[in-house]
Amino acid sequence: ECARLFHGLPAYLIGIKCPLEVLEQRERDRKDRTLGQARAQFGLVHSLVNYDYQVDTSIQT
């Protein structure tokens, strides 16, 4: 939807990602998270998007 709305405008689609192991550790470290959400959503969140750029927050923060 966003890609369609911004079509023809000078905009970039940027994916913010990190490895599942890092997500799970962050999930454990944050006491207000339900354990298992990172794993459940990992394969779905970015699966339908073609990003212009990607940032790996485990190494690029």
PQR file of N, CA, C, O and H, with PARSE charges and radii, in Angstrom:
ATOM      1  N   GLU A   1       0.828  -1.190   0.000 -0.4000 1.5000
ATOM      2  CA  GLU A   1       0.000   0.000   0.000 -0.0000 2.0000
ATOM      3  C   GLU A   1       0.869   1.250   0.000  0.5500 1.7000
ATOM      4  O   GLU A   1       0.647   2.159  -0.799 -0.5500 1.4000
ATOM      5  N   CYS A   2       1.865   1.304   0.897 -0.4000 1.5000
ATOM      6  CA  CYS A   2       2.732   2.486   0.955 -0.0000 2.0000
ATOM      7  C   CYS A   2       3.517   2.658  -0.333  0.5500 1.7000
ATOM      8  O   CYS A   2       3.653   3.772  -0.839 -0.5500 1.4000
ATOM      9  H   CYS A   2       2.046   0.565   1.546  0.4000 1.0000
ATOM     10  N   ALA A   3       4.038   1.549  -0.867 -0.4000 1.5000
ATOM     11  CA  ALA A   3       4.789   1.633  -2.121 -0.0000 2.0000
ATOM     12  C   ALA A   3       3.910   2.196  -3.227  0.5500 1.7000
ATOM     13  O   ALA A   3       4.375   2.989  -4.045 -0.5500 1.4000
ATOM     14  H   ALA A   3       3.928   0.644  -0.456  0.4000 1.0000
ATOM     15  N   ARG A   4       2.662   1.800  -3.260 -0.4000 1.5000
ATOM     16  CA  ARG A   4       1.731   2.302  -4.272 -0.0000 2.0000
ATOM     17  C   ARG A   4       1.479   3.798  -4.071  0.5500 1.7000
ATOM     18  O   ARG A   4       1.464   4.558  -5.039 -0.5500 1.4000
ATOM     19  H   ARG A   4       2.284   1.156  -2.595  0.4000 1.0000
ATOM     20  N   LEU A   5       1.285   4.217  -2.843 -0.4000 1.5000
ATOM     21  CA  LEU A   5       1.011   5.624  -2.555 -0.0000 2.0000
ATOM     22  C   LEU A   5       2.185   6.533  -2.910  0.5500 1.7000
ATOM     23  O   LEU A   5       1.989   7.671  -3.337 -0.5500 1.4000
ATOM     24  H   LEU A   5       1.297   3.599  -2.056  0.4000 1.0000
ATOM     25  N   PHE A   6       3.394   6.030  -2.732 -0.4000 1.5000
ATOM     26  CA  PHE A   6       4.582   6.835  -2.997 -0.0000 2.0000
ATOM     27  C   PHE A   6       5.136   6.642  -4.406  0.5500 1.7000
ATOM     28  O   PHE A   6       6.151   7.246  -4.752 -0.5500 1.4000
ATOM     29  H   PHE A   6       3.553   5.106  -2.385  0.4000 1.0000
ATOM     30  N   HIS A   7       4.496   5.821  -5.216 -0.4000 1.5000
ATOM     31  CA  HIS A   7       4.968   5.570  -6.579 -0.0000 2.0000
ATOM     32  C   HIS A   7       5.118   6.892  -7.334  0.5500 1.7000
ATOM     33  O   HIS A   7       4.214   7.728  -7.340 -0.5500 1.4000
ATOM     34  H   HIS A   7       3.671   5.330  -4.935  0.4000 1.0000
ATOM     35  N   GLY A   8       6.277   7.062  -7.968 -0.4000 1.5000
ATOM     36  CA  GLY A   8       6.536   8.272  -8.732 -0.0000 2.0000
ATOM     37  C   GLY A   8       7.127   9.416  -7.923  0.5500 1.7000
ATOM     38  O   GLY A   8       7.503  10.443  -8.488 -0.5500 1.4000
ATOM     39  H   GLY A   8       7.012   6.383  -7.963  0.4000 1.0000
ATOM     40  N   LEU A   9       7.214   9.253  -6.621 -0.4000 1.5000
ATOM     41  CA  LEU A   9       7.804  10.272  -5.756 -0.0000 2.0000
ATOM     42  C   LEU A   9       9.214   9.846  -5.358  0.5500 1.7000
ATOM     43  O   LEU A   9       9.519   8.654  -5.362 -0.5500 1.4000
ATOM     44  H   LEU A   9       6.908   8.419  -6.162  0.4000 1.0000
ATOM     45  N   PRO A  10      10.073  10.797  -5.015 -0.5600 1.5000
ATOM     46  CA  PRO A  10      11.434  10.446  -4.594  0.2800 2.0000
ATOM     47  C   PRO A  10      11.428   9.865  -3.172  0.5500 1.7000
ATOM     48  O   PRO A  10      11.655  10.582  -2.198 -0.5500 1.4000
ATOM     49  N   ALA A  11      11.172   8.584  -3.074 -0.4000 1.5000
ATOM     50  CA  ALA A  11      11.109   7.917  -1.772 -0.0000 2.0000
ATOM     51  C   ALA A  11      11.836   6.582  -1.856  0.5500 1.7000
ATOM     52  O   ALA A  11      11.913   5.975  -2.924 -0.5500 1.4000
ATOM     53  H   ALA A  11      10.988   8.002  -3.866  0.4000 1.0000
ATOM     54  N   TYR A  12      12.363   6.133  -0.738 -0.4000 1.5000
ATOM     55  CA  TYR A  12      13.040   4.845  -0.654 -0.0000 2.0000
ATOM     56  C   TYR A  12      12.338   3.990   0.385  0.5500 1.7000
ATOM     57  O   TYR A  12      11.845   4.492   1.396 -0.5500 1.4000
ATOM     58  H   TYR A  12      12.300   6.626   0.130  0.4000 1.0000
ATOM     59  N   LEU A  13      12.300   2.698   0.123 -0.4000 1.5000
ATOM     60  CA  LEU A  13      11.739   1.740   1.065 -0.0000 2.0000
ATOM     61  C   LEU A  13      12.912   1.043   1.747  0.5500 1.7000
ATOM     62  O   LEU A  13      13.713   0.380   1.088 -0.5500 1.4000
ATOM     63  H   LEU A  13      12.700   2.290  -0.698  0.4000 1.0000
ATOM     64  N   ILE A  14      13.012   1.192   3.058 -0.4000 1.5000
ATOM     65  CA  ILE A  14      14.159   0.687   3.804 -0.0000 2.0000
ATOM     66  C   ILE A  14      13.705  -0.387   4.777  0.5500 1.7000
ATOM     67  O   ILE A  14      12.790  -0.176   5.573 -0.5500 1.4000
ATOM     68  H   ILE A  14      12.361   1.731   3.593  0.4000 1.0000
ATOM     69  N   GLY A  15      14.361  -1.549   4.701 -0.4000 1.5000
ATOM     70  CA  GLY A  15      14.075  -2.656   5.607 -0.0000 2.0000
ATOM     71  C   GLY A  15      15.011  -2.624   6.800  0.5500 1.7000
ATOM     72  O   GLY A  15      16.227  -2.527   6.633 -0.5500 1.4000
ATOM     73  H   GLY A  15      15.104  -1.720   4.054  0.4000 1.0000
ATOM     74  N   ILE A  16      14.466  -2.705   7.986 -0.4000 1.5000
ATOM     75  CA  ILE A  16      15.248  -2.736   9.223 -0.0000 2.0000
ATOM     76  C   ILE A  16      15.173  -4.164   9.743  0.5500 1.7000
ATOM     77  O   ILE A  16      14.107  -4.628  10.149 -0.5500 1.4000
ATOM     78  H   ILE A  16      13.478  -2.784   8.121  0.4000 1.0000
ATOM     79  N   LYS A  17      16.309  -4.861   9.732 -0.4000 1.5000
ATOM     80  CA  LYS A  17      16.326  -6.291  10.047 -0.0000 2.0000
ATOM     81  C   LYS A  17      17.478  -6.632  10.979  0.5500 1.7000
ATOM     82  O   LYS A  17      18.384  -5.830  11.205 -0.5500 1.4000
ATOM     83  H   LYS A  17      17.175  -4.485   9.402  0.4000 1.0000
ATOM     84  N   CYS A  18      17.415  -7.850  11.513 -0.4000 1.5000
ATOM     85  CA  CYS A  18      18.538  -8.464  12.207 -0.0000 2.0000
ATOM     86  C   CYS A  18      18.265  -9.965  12.266  0.5500 1.7000
ATOM     87  O   CYS A  18      17.135 -10.394  12.036 -0.5500 1.4000
ATOM     88  H   CYS A  18      16.679  -8.501  11.330  0.4000 1.0000
ATOM     89  N   PRO A  19      19.283 -10.766  12.570 -0.5600 1.5000
ATOM     90  CA  PRO A  19      19.091 -12.211  12.639  0.2800 2.0000
ATOM     91  C   PRO A  19      18.086 -12.606  13.728  0.5500 1.7000
ATOM     92  O   PRO A  19      17.924 -11.907  14.728 -0.5500 1.4000
ATOM     93  N   LEU A  20      17.425 -13.732  13.510 -0.4000 1.5000
ATOM     94  CA  LEU A  20      16.434 -14.222  14.465 -0.0000 2.0000
ATOM     95  C   LEU A  20      17.022 -14.371  15.865  0.5500 1.7000
ATOM     96  O   LEU A  20      16.358 -14.050  16.850 -0.5500 1.4000
ATOM     97  H   LEU A  20      17.557 -14.300  12.698  0.4000 1.0000
ATOM     98  N   GLU A  21      18.247 -14.851  15.962 -0.4000 1.5000
ATOM     99  CA  GLU A  21      18.868 -15.048  17.273 -0.0000 2.0000
ATOM    100  C   GLU A  21      18.967 -13.725  18.035  0.5500 1.7000
ATOM    101  O   GLU A  21      18.770 -13.689  19.250 -0.5500 1.4000
ATOM    102  H   GLU A  21      18.786 -15.112  15.162  0.4000 1.0000
ATOM    103  N   VAL A  22      19.269 -12.656  17.331 -0.4000 1.5000
ATOM    104  CA  VAL A  22      19.363 -11.335  17.957 -0.0000 2.0000
ATOM    105  C   VAL A  22      17.979 -10.864  18.394  0.5500 1.7000
ATOM    106  O   VAL A  22      17.819 -10.334  19.494 -0.5500 1.4000
ATOM    107  H   VAL A  22      19.429 -12.686  16.344  0.4000 1.0000
ATOM    108  N   LEU A  23      16.989 -11.054  17.542 -0.4000 1.5000
ATOM    109  CA  LEU A  23      15.617 -10.685  17.904 -0.0000 2.0000
ATOM    110  C   LEU A  23      15.155 -11.422  19.150  0.5500 1.7000
ATOM    111  O   LEU A  23      14.550 -10.831  20.045 -0.5500 1.4000
ATOM    112  H   LEU A  23      17.119 -11.485  16.649  0.4000 1.0000
ATOM    113  N   GLU A  24      15.443 -12.719  19.201 -0.4000 1.5000
ATOM    114  CA  GLU A  24      15.013 -13.509  20.360 -0.0000 2.0000
ATOM    115  C   GLU A  24      15.720 -13.053  21.634  0.5500 1.7000
ATOM    116  O   GLU A  24      15.109 -13.023  22.702 -0.5500 1.4000
ATOM    117  H   GLU A  24      15.934 -13.199  18.475  0.4000 1.0000
ATOM    118  N   GLN A  25      17.007 -12.697  21.531 -0.4000 1.5000
ATOM    119  CA  GLN A  25      17.721 -12.196  22.704 -0.0000 2.0000
ATOM    120  C   GLN A  25      17.142 -10.863  23.155  0.5500 1.7000
ATOM    121  O   GLN A  25      16.972 -10.635  24.353 -0.5500 1.4000
ATOM    122  H   GLN A  25      17.503 -12.722  20.663  0.4000 1.0000
ATOM    123  N   ARG A  26      16.842  -9.994  22.223 -0.4000 1.5000
ATOM    124  CA  ARG A  26      16.225  -8.699  22.559 -0.0000 2.0000
ATOM    125  C   ARG A  26      14.859  -8.905  23.203  0.5500 1.7000
ATOM    126  O   ARG A  26      14.481  -8.190  24.132 -0.5500 1.4000
ATOM    127  H   ARG A  26      16.981 -10.179  21.250  0.4000 1.0000
ATOM    128  N   GLU A  27      14.132  -9.882  22.700 -0.4000 1.5000
ATOM    129  CA  GLU A  27      12.817 -10.205  23.253 -0.0000 2.0000
ATOM    130  C   GLU A  27      12.947 -10.653  24.710  0.5500 1.7000
ATOM    131  O   GLU A  27      12.154 -10.253  25.562 -0.5500 1.4000
ATOM    132  H   GLU A  27      14.438 -10.463  21.946  0.4000 1.0000
ATOM    133  N   ARG A  28      13.958 -11.490  24.991 -0.4000 1.5000
ATOM    134  CA  ARG A  28      14.186 -11.957  26.366 -0.0000 2.0000
ATOM    135  C   ARG A  28      14.639 -10.813  27.276  0.5500 1.7000
ATOM    136  O   ARG A  28      14.244 -10.739  28.440 -0.5500 1.4000
ATOM    137  H   ARG A  28      14.602 -11.815  24.300  0.4000 1.0000
ATOM    138  N   ASP A  29      15.471  -9.923  26.730 -0.4000 1.5000
ATOM    139  CA  ASP A  29      16.002  -8.814  27.527 -0.0000 2.0000
ATOM    140  C   ASP A  29      14.928  -7.803  27.908  0.5500 1.7000
ATOM    141  O   ASP A  29      15.006  -7.175  28.964 -0.5500 1.4000
ATOM    142  H   ASP A  29      15.792  -9.983  25.785  0.4000 1.0000
ATOM    143  N   ARG A  30      13.941  -7.650  27.062 -0.4000 1.5000
ATOM    144  CA  ARG A  30      12.842  -6.715  27.337 -0.0000 2.0000
ATOM    145  C   ARG A  30      11.766  -7.473  28.106  0.5500 1.7000
ATOM    146  O   ARG A  30      11.127  -8.371  27.558 -0.5500 1.4000
ATOM    147  H   ARG A  30      13.877  -8.161  26.204  0.4000 1.0000
ATOM    148  N   LYS A  31      11.574  -7.135  29.306 -0.4000 1.5000
ATOM    149  CA  LYS A  31      10.666  -7.891  30.178 -0.0000 2.0000
ATOM    150  C   LYS A  31       9.194  -7.700  29.834  0.5500 1.7000
ATOM    151  O   LYS A  31       8.339  -8.406  30.368 -0.5500 1.4000
ATOM    152  H   LYS A  31      12.093  -6.405  29.751  0.4000 1.0000
ATOM    153  N   ASP A  32       8.888  -6.755  28.949 -0.4000 1.5000
ATOM    154  CA  ASP A  32       7.487  -6.502  28.603 -0.0000 2.0000
ATOM    155  C   ASP A  32       7.079  -7.171  27.292  0.5500 1.7000
ATOM    156  O   ASP A  32       6.066  -6.792  26.703 -0.5500 1.4000
ATOM    157  H   ASP A  32       9.583  -6.181  28.515  0.4000 1.0000
ATOM    158  N   ARG A  33       7.846  -8.158  26.822 -0.4000 1.5000
ATOM    159  CA  ARG A  33       7.540  -8.840  25.568 -0.0000 2.0000
ATOM    160  C   ARG A  33       7.035 -10.257  25.843  0.5500 1.7000
ATOM    161  O   ARG A  33       7.433 -10.896  26.817 -0.5500 1.4000
ATOM    162  H   ARG A  33       8.668  -8.466  27.300  0.4000 1.0000
ATOM    163  N   THR A  34       6.162 -10.727  24.978 -0.4000 1.5000
ATOM    164  CA  THR A  34       5.707 -12.109  25.043 -0.0000 2.0000
ATOM    165  C   THR A  34       6.704 -12.958  24.274  0.5500 1.7000
ATOM    166  O   THR A  34       6.920 -12.742  23.082 -0.5500 1.4000
ATOM    167  H   THR A  34       5.838 -10.208  24.187  0.4000 1.0000
ATOM    168  N   LEU A  35       7.308 -13.916  24.948 -0.4000 1.5000
ATOM    169  CA  LEU A  35       8.310 -14.756  24.297 -0.0000 2.0000
ATOM    170  C   LEU A  35       7.686 -15.559  23.165  0.5500 1.7000
ATOM    171  O   LEU A  35       6.593 -16.107  23.304 -0.5500 1.4000
ATOM    172  H   LEU A  35       7.133 -14.092  25.916  0.4000 1.0000
ATOM    173  N   GLY A  36       8.390 -15.619  22.051 -0.4000 1.5000
ATOM    174  CA  GLY A  36       7.924 -16.379  20.901 -0.0000 2.0000
ATOM    175  C   GLY A  36       7.392 -15.527  19.763  0.5500 1.7000
ATOM    176  O   GLY A  36       7.229 -16.018  18.646 -0.5500 1.4000
ATOM    177  H   GLY A  36       9.278 -15.174  21.938  0.4000 1.0000
ATOM    178  N   GLN A  37       7.119 -14.255  20.032 -0.4000 1.5000
ATOM    179  CA  GLN A  37       6.599 -13.392  18.970 -0.0000 2.0000
ATOM    180  C   GLN A  37       7.621 -13.164  17.865  0.5500 1.7000
ATOM    181  O   GLN A  37       7.264 -13.153  16.687 -0.5500 1.4000
ATOM    182  H   GLN A  37       7.252 -13.857  20.940  0.4000 1.0000
ATOM    183  N   ALA A  38       8.871 -12.984  18.225 -0.4000 1.5000
ATOM    184  CA  ALA A  38       9.915 -12.750  17.219 -0.0000 2.0000
ATOM    185  C   ALA A  38       9.992 -13.924  16.252  0.5500 1.7000
ATOM    186  O   ALA A  38      10.026 -13.732  15.036 -0.5500 1.4000
ATOM    187  H   ALA A  38       9.161 -12.994  19.182  0.4000 1.0000
ATOM    188  N   ARG A  39      10.021 -15.126  16.787 -0.4000 1.5000
ATOM    189  CA  ARG A  39      10.103 -16.317  15.931 -0.0000 2.0000
ATOM    190  C   ARG A  39       8.843 -16.466  15.078  0.5500 1.7000
ATOM    191  O   ARG A  39       8.927 -16.809  13.898 -0.5500 1.4000
ATOM    192  H   ARG A  39       9.994 -15.282  17.774  0.4000 1.0000
ATOM    193  N   ALA A  40       7.693 -16.213  15.665 -0.4000 1.5000
ATOM    194  CA  ALA A  40       6.429 -16.379  14.940 -0.0000 2.0000
ATOM    195  C   ALA A  40       6.307 -15.407  13.773  0.5500 1.7000
ATOM    196  O   ALA A  40       5.735 -15.752  12.738 -0.5500 1.4000
ATOM    197  H   ALA A  40       7.625 -15.935  16.623  0.4000 1.0000
ATOM    198  N   GLN A  41       6.833 -14.206  13.928 -0.4000 1.5000
ATOM    199  CA  GLN A  41       6.679 -13.177  12.901 -0.0000 2.0000
ATOM    200  C   GLN A  41       7.866 -13.069  11.952  0.5500 1.7000
ATOM    201  O   GLN A  41       7.770 -12.410  10.916 -0.5500 1.4000
ATOM    202  H   GLN A  41       7.297 -13.927  14.768  0.4000 1.0000
ATOM    203  N   PHE A  42       8.967 -13.697  12.286 -0.4000 1.5000
ATOM    204  CA  PHE A  42      10.224 -13.508  11.556 -0.0000 2.0000
ATOM    205  C   PHE A  42      10.099 -13.758  10.052  0.5500 1.7000
ATOM    206  O   PHE A  42      10.575 -12.949   9.255 -0.5500 1.4000
ATOM    207  H   PHE A  42       9.045 -14.233  13.127  0.4000 1.0000
ATOM    208  N   GLY A  43       9.480 -14.839   9.660 -0.4000 1.5000
ATOM    209  CA  GLY A  43       9.372 -15.181   8.245 -0.0000 2.0000
ATOM    210  C   GLY A  43       8.322 -14.396   7.484  0.5500 1.7000
ATOM    211  O   GLY A  43       8.302 -14.413   6.253 -0.5500 1.4000
ATOM    212  H   GLY A  43       9.093 -15.496  10.307  0.4000 1.0000
ATOM    213  N   LEU A  44       7.458 -13.714   8.200 -0.4000 1.5000
ATOM    214  CA  LEU A  44       6.346 -13.004   7.564 -0.0000 2.0000
ATOM    215  C   LEU A  44       6.588 -11.518   7.347  0.5500 1.7000
ATOM    216  O   LEU A  44       6.164 -10.959   6.335 -0.5500 1.4000
ATOM    217  H   LEU A  44       7.474 -13.700   9.200  0.4000 1.0000
ATOM    218  N   VAL A  45       7.252 -10.891   8.271 -0.4000 1.5000
ATOM    219  CA  VAL A  45       7.331  -9.434   8.309 -0.0000 2.0000
ATOM    220  C   VAL A  45       7.896  -8.828   7.027  0.5500 1.7000
ATOM    221  O   VAL A  45       7.358  -7.837   6.533 -0.5500 1.4000
ATOM    222  H   VAL A  45       7.596 -11.345   9.093  0.4000 1.0000
ATOM    223  N   HIS A  46       8.946  -9.388   6.491 -0.4000 1.5000
ATOM    224  CA  HIS A  46       9.616  -8.803   5.327 -0.0000 2.0000
ATOM    225  C   HIS A  46       9.400  -9.602   4.045  0.5500 1.7000
ATOM    226  O   HIS A  46      10.011  -9.295   3.021 -0.5500 1.4000
ATOM    227  H   HIS A  46       9.383 -10.192   6.892  0.4000 1.0000
ATOM    228  N   SER A  47       8.560 -10.601   4.080 -0.4000 1.5000
ATOM    229  CA  SER A  47       8.470 -11.545   2.960 -0.0000 2.0000
ATOM    230  C   SER A  47       7.845 -10.978   1.693  0.5500 1.7000
ATOM    231  O   SER A  47       8.128 -11.484   0.607 -0.5500 1.4000
ATOM    232  H   SER A  47       8.063 -10.850   4.911  0.4000 1.0000
ATOM    233  N   LEU A  48       7.024  -9.968   1.782 -0.4000 1.5000
ATOM    234  CA  LEU A  48       6.330  -9.454   0.601 -0.0000 2.0000
ATOM    235  C   LEU A  48       6.842  -8.095   0.144  0.5500 1.7000
ATOM    236  O   LEU A  48       6.181  -7.413  -0.640 -0.5500 1.4000
ATOM    237  H   LEU A  48       6.794  -9.556   2.664  0.4000 1.0000
ATOM    238  N   VAL A  49       8.015  -7.698   0.629 -0.4000 1.5000
ATOM    239  CA  VAL A  49       8.518  -6.355   0.354 -0.0000 2.0000
ATOM    240  C   VAL A  49       9.855  -6.421  -0.372  0.5500 1.7000
ATOM    241  O   VAL A  49      10.733  -7.201  -0.003 -0.5500 1.4000
ATOM    242  H   VAL A  49       8.551  -8.251   1.265  0.4000 1.0000
ATOM    243  N   ASN A  50      10.004  -5.602  -1.401 -0.4000 1.5000
ATOM    244  CA  ASN A  50      11.284  -5.421  -2.078 -0.0000 2.0000
ATOM    245  C   ASN A  50      11.854  -4.080  -1.630  0.5500 1.7000
ATOM    246  O   ASN A  50      11.369  -3.023  -2.034 -0.5500 1.4000
ATOM    247  H   ASN A  50       9.291  -4.968  -1.700  0.4000 1.0000
ATOM    248  N   TYR A  51      12.882  -4.133  -0.794 -0.4000 1.5000
ATOM    249  CA  TYR A  51      13.459  -2.922  -0.230 -0.0000 2.0000
ATOM    250  C   TYR A  51      14.495  -2.315  -1.170  0.5500 1.7000
ATOM    251  O   TYR A  51      15.165  -3.023  -1.921 -0.5500 1.4000
ATOM    252  H   TYR A  51      13.275  -4.992  -0.466  0.4000 1.0000
ATOM    253  N   ASP A  52      14.612  -0.994  -1.113 -0.4000 1.5000
ATOM    254  CA  ASP A  52      15.678  -0.300  -1.823 -0.0000 2.0000
ATOM    255  C   ASP A  52      16.988  -0.442  -1.056  0.5500 1.7000
ATOM    256  O   ASP A  52      18.056  -0.587  -1.651 -0.5500 1.4000
ATOM    257  H   ASP A  52      14.068  -0.418  -0.502  0.4000 1.0000
ATOM    258  N   TYR A  53      16.895  -0.398   0.255 -0.4000 1.5000
ATOM    259  CA  TYR A  53      18.045  -0.541   1.137 -0.0000 2.0000
ATOM    260  C   TYR A  53      17.628  -1.383   2.331  0.5500 1.7000
ATOM    261  O   TYR A  53      16.456  -1.430   2.703 -0.5500 1.4000
ATOM    262  H   TYR A  53      16.027  -0.280   0.739  0.4000 1.0000
ATOM    263  N   GLN A  54      18.633  -2.057   2.934 -0.4000 1.5000
ATOM    264  CA  GLN A  54      18.378  -2.823   4.147 -0.0000 2.0000
ATOM    265  C   GLN A  54      19.449  -2.492   5.175  0.5500 1.7000
ATOM    266  O   GLN A  54      20.617  -2.297   4.837 -0.5500 1.4000
ATOM    267  H   GLN A  54      19.586  -2.018   2.631  0.4000 1.0000
ATOM    268  N   VAL A  55      19.034  -2.434   6.428 -0.4000 1.5000
ATOM    269  CA  VAL A  55      19.934  -2.171   7.535 -0.0000 2.0000
ATOM    270  C   VAL A  55      19.835  -3.343   8.500  0.5500 1.7000
ATOM    271  O   VAL A  55      18.740  -3.733   8.906 -0.5500 1.4000
ATOM    272  H   VAL A  55      18.086  -2.593   6.703  0.4000 1.0000
ATOM    273  N   ASP A  56      20.983  -3.902   8.865 -0.4000 1.5000
ATOM    274  CA  ASP A  56      21.041  -4.982   9.848 -0.0000 2.0000
ATOM    275  C   ASP A  56      21.391  -4.351  11.187  0.5500 1.7000
ATOM    276  O   ASP A  56      22.530  -3.930  11.394 -0.5500 1.4000
ATOM    277  H   ASP A  56      21.873  -3.586   8.536  0.4000 1.0000
ATOM    278  N   THR A  57      20.432  -4.280  12.093 -0.4000 1.5000
ATOM    279  CA  THR A  57      20.650  -3.598  13.369 -0.0000 2.0000
ATOM    280  C   THR A  57      21.539  -4.372  14.331  0.5500 1.7000
ATOM    281  O   THR A  57      21.877  -3.864  15.400 -0.5500 1.4000
ATOM    282  H   THR A  57      19.507  -4.622  11.925  0.4000 1.0000
ATOM    283  N   SER A  58      21.924  -5.591  13.970 -0.4000 1.5000
ATOM    284  CA  SER A  58      22.864  -6.311  14.826 -0.0000 2.0000
ATOM    285  C   SER A  58      24.291  -5.813  14.596  0.5500 1.7000
ATOM    286  O   SER A  58      25.166  -6.024  15.436 -0.5500 1.4000
ATOM    287  H   SER A  58      21.650  -6.004  13.101  0.4000 1.0000
ATOM    288  N   ILE A  59      24.527  -5.150  13.454 -0.4000 1.5000
ATOM    289  CA  ILE A  59      25.869  -4.634  13.167 -0.0000 2.0000
ATOM    290  C   ILE A  59      25.871  -3.161  12.774  0.5500 1.7000
ATOM    291  O   ILE A  59      26.906  -2.502  12.868 -0.5500 1.4000
ATOM    292  H   ILE A  59      23.816  -4.979  12.772  0.4000 1.0000
ATOM    293  N   GLN A  60      24.741  -2.640  12.339 -0.4000 1.5000
ATOM    294  CA  GLN A  60      24.652  -1.252  11.881 -0.0000 2.0000
ATOM    295  C   GLN A  60      23.647  -0.501  12.743  0.5500 1.7000
ATOM    296  O   GLN A  60      22.476  -0.387  12.381 -0.5500 1.4000
ATOM    297  H   GLN A  60      23.900  -3.175  12.263  0.4000 1.0000
ATOM    298  N   THR A  61      24.101   0.009  13.878 -0.4000 1.5000
ATOM    299  CA  THR A  61      23.180   0.735  14.753 -0.0000 2.0000
ATOM    300  C   THR A  61      23.623   2.161  14.941  0.5500 1.7000
ATOM    301  O   THR A  61      22.966   2.924  15.650 -0.5500 1.4000
ATOM    302  H   THR A  61      25.052  -0.084  14.172  0.4000 1.0000
TER
END
